[in-house]
Amino acid sequence: MILTNPFQFKIFLYPQYIDMRKSWNGLIGLVQNGMNLDPFEKSLFVFCGRSQRLIKIIYWVRSLRLRRRRHARREAGAANSY
C-alpha cells in the first residue's frame, strides 16, 4: 500500500508482520529484497509486529544513516505511564 502526503514523500507499509527484534540492517534488507525498493529514497518505511502494538519506521536523512523510530500503540482508555 502506498500513501502520499503534503510533504512530498511516500509512505510504504510492509505487507507482513515482522519480528520486532530485527535491527535496522534487517529492515533495510526487507525494503531492498522484500519490497524491491531503495531504502535511501525520500520515503518512510513502516513495519508492524504480530501483536500490532508496536511499529517501526525507518527513513533516510540526507547524508546520515537511516534513522529508526519505535512507537507503541496506546490502548483505548489506558492511563499515561511516562
C-alpha positions in Angstrom: 0.0 0.0 0.0 1.3 3.5 -0.9 0.1 6.7 0.7 1.1 10.2 -0.3 1.2 13.3 1.9 1.7 17.0 1.5 5.4 16.7 2.5 6.2 15.1 -0.9 7.4 11.8 0.3 5.9 8.3 0.0 4.9 6.0 2.9 5.3 2.3 2.3 3.7 -0.2 4.6 5.4 -3.6 4.7 2.6 -6.1 3.9 3.5 -8.8 6.5 4.2 -8.8 10.2 7.8 -8.7 11.2 9.9 -9.9 14.1 10.3 -6.7 16.2 13.8 -7.8 17.3 15.0 -7.1 13.8 17.8 -4.5 13.6 17.6 -1.6 11.2 20.0 -3.5 8.9 17.4 -6.3 8.8 14.7 -3.8 8.0 16.8 -2.4 5.1 17.1 -5.9 3.8 13.3 -6.3 3.8 13.0 -3.0 1.9 15.6 -3.9 -0.7 14.8 -7.6 -1.1 11.2 -8.0 0.0 9.8 -4.8 -1.4 12.3 -4.2 -4.2 12.7 -0.6 -3.2 15.6 1.7 -2.5 15.7 2.5 1.3 17.7 5.7 0.6 14.9 7.4 -1.4 12.7 10.1 0.2 10.3 7.7 1.8 9.1 6.3 5.1 9.0 2.5 5.5 6.6 1.3 8.2 6.8 -2.2 9.8 4.3 -3.7 12.3 4.8 -6.6 14.7 2.5 -9.5 15.1 0.9 -8.1 18.3 0.1 -4.9 16.4 1.1 -2.9 19.5 4.4 -1.7 18.0 5.5 -0.2 14.7 9.0 0.6 13.4 9.6 3.4 10.9 12.8 3.9 9.0 13.7 6.8 6.8 16.8 8.3 5.2 18.1 11.6 6.5 20.3 13.2 3.8 23.9 12.0 4.1 23.3 10.4 7.5 22.5 6.8 8.0 18.9 5.5 8.3 17.0 6.6 11.4 14.7 4.3 13.2 11.7 5.1 15.4 9.8 2.7 17.6 6.3 3.6 18.6 3.8 1.8 20.8 0.1 2.0 20.1 -1.9 3.2 23.1 -4.8 1.2 24.2 -8.2 3.0 24.4 -8.8 4.3 28.0 -5.2 3.4 29.1 -3.6 5.8 31.5 -0.4 7.6 30.5 2.7 6.0 32.0 5.6 8.3 31.5 
